[in-house]
C-alpha cells in the first residue's frame, strides 16, 4: 500500500490551466453543436473565441513563477510539465495566434458554408495541444502534444468539402506529416533504448556517459531521427514541400494559423529537444541546423521571388514561401545555441523573432482574408488600388509587409533581424550571417513589389480574380457582384486592428520583445 501511495501526487491545475481551458471549451462546443439549431450556430464561434481569451488570461497568475507537476516521486525536480518563462511566452504566442485566427474565422465560416461545430472543436483541440507542447519536458508528452496540435489541423485544411484544392492539400499535409511522425517516433524509441528514460533532463544526463559504444551509435541515430521529425514541423527545407499547396487549399484563417501557431509548435519542440535533451550532441545538431537554416531561407525567398503576381492564389503562395524563408531566420539562433556557452541568449532571439513574426504575419493573412471575400482568386494584382478603396487596410498591409521585410516603419522587424544576425556573428557563424543578409535583400524585392501594388491606380488587374476560383466557393458578396467597398465584418476588422496595434506598439518599444533575447528563458 505504501508503494502505491507514493506514486500518487497532487496535480497543479493552475499550471495546467491554459491547455486545459482550451480543451474544456472544445468539449463544450462539441456538445453545444448537438443542441443548437442551425440559426444559432454562429454562437459557437463566440464561445470558442471567449474560451481562447480565457485560456490566454489564465497565464496571468503564472507570471513570475516556475511551477511543475507530474514529477517523479524519487526525483521531484524531474517533471513532465513545467510552467517556466519559456513555456509562458510560447503559450501566449500560441493562444494569442489562435484567438486572432478565431476572429478571422467567424465570417469565413459563413462565406464558405463550413460546418461550425466541427471547425471550432478542431481549432480549440489543436490550440490545446499547441499550448501543452512548450510545457512538456519528456519525449512522450512532446510527441503526444505535437500530434494533438497536428491531427485536427489535417481536418481543418480539408474542411471545404467538394473543393479539389482543399482535399489535395489535406492529403499532402497528412501523408507527409505522418511520415515525419513515424521517423520521430523511431528516433524517440532509439533514445529510450539507449538511455532508459524519456524525461529530457535524464536523457541529457545519460547521453554524457553511455557505457557501450553500440548504445552511443543507437543514441546518435535517435537524435538524428528526432531532429528530422521536428524539421518537418518547422517547414525547414528540404521538408517544406507541403507548405504552398497546403496554405492555398486551406481556409485562409487556417493557413495563417499554420504559419504562426504551427511554426511555434515545431520550433518550441525543437528548442526543447536540442538545448535541454541533447546538449551533448551540440557539435552535431548545431552545424546541421545551421545548414538547414541557410537552405531554408534561401529556398523560401527564391521561390517567393519567382511568384507570378497574375497567377491565381499568388498572394497566399507568396505568404507561404515567405513563411518558409522566415523559418530559416528562426532556425539561426537555435543553430547558434550549439556553438555558444550561453544557449539561453540565443534561444531568446528565436522567441523574440517569433513574437514579431506572429503578429504581423497573421495581420497579413487577415487582410488577405478580407480581399478574398470579393476576389476569391486572391492574386497579388487584385490588391492594385487597395489604398484608394480602403486606405486604412492598405496602410495596415503595407506596414505588415515592411515589418516582414525589416524596413522602417516596421522597426520591430528590423530589430528582430538585427538581433538574429548578431547572435549568429557572436556564435562564430559569420558565413550564416552573410547568407542571411543576402536573403534579407532578396526578400526586400518581393515585399516591396507587393507594397507598391497597393498604392497604384485601380486600373489593370483590379477586377481580375473574382471569376477564377480554381474550385473554391466564392463568398456571397462576390457571387452577387457587390462592390469591394462593402462594410468590413466586425470580427475581421477587429483582427486587423489588433495585429496593427500590436505591430505599432512593438515597433515603438521593441525592447518589450527583444528583452527576451537577453534573458535566460530556459
Residue pairs with C-beta under 8 A, 6 or more apart in sequence:
6 73
7 73
9 69
9 70
9 71
9 73
10 69
11 69
11 70
12 67
12 68
12 69
12 81
12 83
13 20
14 58
14 61
14 62
14 67
15 62
15 67
15 68
15 69
15 81
15 83
15 135
16 69
16 81
17 55
17 58
17 61
17 62
18 55
18 56
18 58
18 59
18 91
18 95
18 131
19 55
19 91
19 128
19 129
19 131
19 132
19 135
20 128
21 51
21 54
21 55
21 58
22 51
22 52
22 55
22 95
22 98
22 124
22 125
22 127
22 128
22 131
23 124
23 125
23 128
24 51
25 47
25 48
25 50
25 51
25 52
25 54
25 55
25 124
26 51
26 120
26 121
26 124
26 125
26 128
28 47
28 51
29 44
29 47
29 48
29 51
29 117
29 120
29 121
29 124
30 117
30 121
32 43
32 44
32 47
32 117
33 41
33 44
33 116
33 117
33 118
33 120
33 121
34 117
36 43
36 44
41 116
41 117
42 106
42 109
42 110
42 116
44 116
44 117
44 120
45 102
45 105
45 106
45 109
45 116
45 120
45 491
46 106
47 120
48 102
48 120
48 123
48 124
49 99
49 102
49 103
49 106
49 491
51 124
52 95
52 98
52 99
52 102
52 124
52 127
53 99
55 95
55 127
55 131
56 92
56 95
56 96
56 99
59 88
59 91
59 92
59 95
62 83
62 88
63 88
65 83
66 82
66 83
66 84
66 85
67 82
67 83
68 77
68 79
68 81
68 82
68 83
69 79
69 80
69 81
70 79
70 80
70 81
71 77
71 78
71 79
71 80
72 78
72 79
72 199
75 202
77 201
78 199
78 201
78 202
79 137
79 199
80 136
80 137
80 138
80 141
80 199
81 135
81 136
81 137
81 141
82 135
82 137
83 135
84 521
84 522
85 519
85 521
86 134
86 268
86 271
86 347
86 351
86 521
86 522
87 134
87 135
89 351
89 355
89 516
89 521
90 133
90 134
90 264
90 268
90 351
91 131
91 134
91 135
93 260
93 261
93 264
93 354
93 355
93 358
94 127
94 130
94 131
94 134
94 261
94 264
94 265
95 127
95 131
96 358
97 257
97 260
97 261
97 264
97 358
97 362
98 123
98 124
98 126
98 127
98 130
98 257
98 261
100 256
100 362
100 366
100 495
100 498
100 499
101 123
101 253
101 254
101 256
101 257
101 261
101 362
102 120
102 123
102 253
103 491
103 492
103 494
103 495
103 498
104 252
104 253
104 256
104 362
104 365
104 366
104 369
104 491
104 492
104 495
105 119
105 123
105 251
105 253
105 254
106 489
106 491
106 492
107 373
107 489
107 491
107 492
108 114
108 251
108 252
108 253
108 369
109 116
109 119
110 476
111 373
111 475
111 476
111 477
112 160
112 251
112 472
112 473
112 475
113 473
114 159
114 160
114 251
115 159
118 155
118 159
119 156
119 159
121 152
122 152
122 153
122 155
122 156
122 159
123 152
123 156
123 257
125 148
125 152
126 148
126 149
126 150
126 151
126 152
126 153
126 156
126 257
126 261
127 149
127 261
128 148
129 144
129 145
129 146
129 147
129 148
129 149
129 150
129 152
129 265
130 145
130 149
130 261
130 262
130 264
130 265
132 141
132 144
132 145
132 148
132 149
133 142
133 145
133 146
133 149
133 265
133 268
133 269
134 268
134 272
136 142
136 144
136 145
136 269
136 272
137 199
137 200
137 201
137 272
137 276
138 198
138 199
138 200
139 188
139 191
139 192
139 198
139 199
139 200
139 203
139 226
139 273
139 277
140 188
140 198
142 269
142 272
142 273
143 181
143 184
143 185
143 188
145 265
146 181
146 184
146 233
146 265
146 269
147 181
149 261
149 262
149 265
150 177
150 181
150 233
150 262
150 265
153 173
153 254
153 257
153 258
153 262
154 170
154 173
154 174
154 177
155 170
156 250
156 251
156 254
156 257
157 166
157 169
157 170
157 173
157 246
157 249
157 250
157 254
157 258
158 166
158 167
158 169
158 170
158 171
158 249
159 166
159 251
159 254
160 166
160 249
160 251
160 472
160 473
163 249
163 471
163 472
163 473
164 471
165 245
165 248
165 249
165 470
165 471
165 472
166 249
166 250
166 251
166 472
167 249
168 245
168 249
169 245
169 246
169 247
169 248
169 249
169 250
170 246
170 249
170 250
172 242
172 245
172 246
173 242
173 246
176 232
176 239
176 241
176 242
177 232
177 233
177 242
180 228
180 229
180 232
180 233
180 239
181 229
183 225
183 228
183 229
184 225
184 226
184 228
184 229
184 230
185 229
186 225
187 221
187 222
187 223
187 224
187 225
187 226
187 227
187 228
187 229
188 198
188 222
188 226
189 222
190 218
190 219
190 221
190 222
190 225
191 198
191 203
191 219
191 222
191 223
191 226
192 198
193 215
193 218
193 222
194 206
194 207
194 210
194 215
194 216
194 218
194 219
194 222
195 202
195 203
195 206
195 207
195 210
195 219
196 206
197 203
197 206
200 272
200 273
200 276
200 277
201 276
203 277
203 278
204 276
204 277
204 278
204 279
204 280
207 219
207 278
207 280
207 281
208 280
210 216
210 219
220 281
220 284
223 278
223 281
223 284
223 285
224 284
226 273
227 270
227 273
227 274
227 285
227 288
227 289
228 239
230 266
230 269
230 270
230 273
231 239
231 270
231 292
232 239
232 266
233 262
233 265
233 266
233 269
233 270
234 263
234 266
234 267
234 270
234 327
234 330
234 331
235 242
235 243
235 262
235 263
235 266
235 296
235 323
235 324
235 327
236 292
236 293
236 295
236 296
236 327
236 328
236 331
237 292
237 295
237 296
237 298
237 299
237 300
237 324
237 328
238 295
238 299
240 296
240 299
240 300
240 324
240 327
243 320
243 321
243 323
243 324
244 303
244 317
244 320
244 321
246 255
246 258
246 320
247 255
247 258
247 259
247 316
247 317
247 319
247 320
247 323
248 255
248 313
248 316
248 317
248 320
250 258
252 316
252 365
252 368
252 369
252 372
253 365
253 369
255 316
255 319
255 320
255 365
256 361
256 362
256 365
256 366
256 369
259 319
259 320
259 323
259 361
259 362
259 365
260 357
260 358
260 361
260 362
263 323
263 327
263 330
263 354
263 357
264 354
264 358
267 330
267 334
267 350
267 354
270 334
271 334
271 337
271 347
271 350
271 522
274 282
274 285
274 289
274 334
274 337
274 338
275 334
275 337
275 343
275 347
275 522
276 522
278 285
279 343
282 337
282 338
282 339
283 338
285 338
286 335
286 336
286 337
286 338
286 339
287 335
287 338
289 331
289 334
289 335
289 338
290 332
290 335
290 336
290 338
290 429
290 432
292 328
292 331
292 335
293 328
293 329
293 331
293 332
293 334
293 335
293 432
293 436
294 328
294 432
294 435
294 436
295 328
296 324
296 325
296 327
296 328
296 331
297 325
297 326
297 327
297 328
297 329
297 435
297 436
297 439
298 328
298 435
298 439
299 324
299 325
299 328
300 321
300 322
300 323
300 324
300 325
300 326
300 327
300 328
301 321
301 322
301 325
301 439
301 442
301 443
301 446
302 442
303 321
303 324
304 318
304 321
304 322
304 324
304 325
304 443
304 446
305 442
305 445
305 446
307 314
307 317
307 318
307 321
307 380
307 446
308 314
309 379
309 380
309 381
309 449
309 450
309 453
309 461
310 379
310 380
310 381
310 461
310 464
311 317
311 379
312 377
312 378
312 379
312 465
312 468
312 469
312 470
313 377
313 378
313 379
313 470
314 378
314 379
314 380
314 381
315 368
315 371
315 378
315 379
315 380
315 382
315 383
315 450
316 368
316 378
318 380
318 446
318 450
319 361
319 364
319 365
319 368
322 404
322 443
322 446
322 447
323 361
325 439
325 443
326 357
326 361
326 404
328 436
328 439
329 353
329 417
329 420
329 436
329 439
330 350
330 353
330 354
330 357
330 420
332 349
332 350
332 420
332 423
332 424
332 429
332 432
332 436
333 346
333 347
333 348
333 349
333 350
333 353
333 420
333 423
333 424
334 346
334 347
334 350
335 424
335 427
335 429
335 432
336 346
336 349
336 423
336 424
336 426
336 427
336 429
337 343
337 346
337 347
337 427
339 427
339 428
339 429
340 346
340 426
340 427
343 522
344 519
344 520
344 521
344 522
345 423
345 517
345 518
345 520
346 423
346 427
347 521
347 522
348 516
348 517
348 518
348 519
348 520
348 521
349 419
349 420
349 423
349 517
350 420
351 516
351 517
351 521
352 416
352 419
352 513
352 514
352 515
352 516
352 517
353 416
353 417
353 419
353 420
355 506
355 513
355 516
356 403
356 412
356 413
356 416
356 506
356 513
357 404
357 416
359 499
359 502
359 503
359 506
360 399
360 400
360 403
360 404
360 410
360 412
360 413
360 499
360 503
361 400
361 404
362 495
362 499
363 396
363 397
363 400
363 495
363 496
363 499
363 500
363 503
364 397
364 400
364 401
364 404
366 492
366 495
366 496
366 499
367 393
367 396
367 397
367 400
367 496
368 378
369 492
370 393
370 488
370 492
370 496
371 378
371 382
371 383
371 386
371 484
372 378
372 475
373 475
373 477
373 478
373 486
374 466
374 475
374 477
374 478
374 482
374 483
374 484
374 486
375 382
375 464
375 465
375 466
375 478
375 484
376 465
376 466
376 469
376 472
376 473
376 474
376 475
376 478
377 464
377 465
377 466
377 467
377 468
377 469
377 470
378 465
379 461
379 464
379 465
380 449
380 450
380 453
381 453
381 460
381 461
381 462
381 464
381 465
382 461
382 462
382 464
382 465
383 394
383 397
383 450
383 453
383 454
384 453
384 454
384 456
384 457
384 458
384 459
384 460
384 461
384 462
385 454
385 456
385 457
385 458
385 459
385 462
386 393
386 394
386 397
386 453
386 454
387 394
387 395
387 454
387 455
388 457
388 458
389 458
389 484
389 485
390 485
390 488
393 488
393 496
394 454
394 455
396 496
396 499
396 500
397 451
397 454
398 451
398 454
398 455
399 409
399 410
399 500
399 503
399 504
400 410
400 499
400 500
400 503
401 447
401 448
401 450
401 451
402 408
402 409
402 410
402 413
402 447
402 451
403 410
403 412
403 413
403 503
403 507
404 410
404 413
404 443
404 447
405 413
405 440
405 443
405 444
405 447
405 448
406 413
406 414
406 416
406 417
406 440
407 413
407 414
407 444
407 447
407 448
408 414
409 507
410 503
410 507
411 507
411 508
411 510
412 503
412 506
412 507
412 510
412 513
413 507
415 510
415 514
416 510
416 513
416 514
417 436
417 440
419 514
419 517
420 436
421 433
421 436
421 437
423 517
424 430
424 432
424 433
424 436
425 433
466 474
466 478
477 486
488 496
505 512
506 512
506 513
